[in-house]
Amino acid sequence: MNRSNDRRKLLAAASAAVAAALAAPAMPAFAARARPLLEVWKSPTCGCCGAWIEHMQAAGFDVRIHDVGNAAARAKAGLPAKFGSCHTALVDGYVVEGHVPAEDVMRLLAQRPAALGLAVPGMPIGSPGMEQGDQRDPYDVLLVSREGGASVWRAYR
């Protein structure tokens, strides 16, 4: 048995691994995390909030639930009450209020606009978590600015 040869092979393999890691491009914090963490404040008895959480988990989000209601969380995040819904979430520095589709949240995280977050005010039928068979209400996902204004991020008709 040649211990010197074994050590050289081991050192060569370790050096190659370190060199590969150093040569890899730096990944943004979001990309380094396999599944983004979504913190949700909701009522402990709200079924539609639970259905929306399942929608988000199916889309690849990890979820931490706070069953204490959402009014205080919404206010602390700085989201005006006029954009309110039944649950408030935080993800990677953004507020997500109400039944926002996962696809829109993923787009928000990818594009990273200078904004407070997204909101679907109220509880429109047909939005994620508010499914009622084939019934669908038209609704808008709003991009809410840090100053309290909003623009349409995506319209669902």
Protein Blocks (a to p, Z undefined) as FASTA:
>chain_A
ZZklmmmmmmmmmmmmmmmmmmpccddfklmpmbacddddddfklmklmmmmmmmmmnop
acddddebjklmmmmnopafklgcfbdcdeehiacehjddfklmmmmmmnopacfbdcde
hjdehiahiaghjaccddddddddfkopacdfbdcZZ
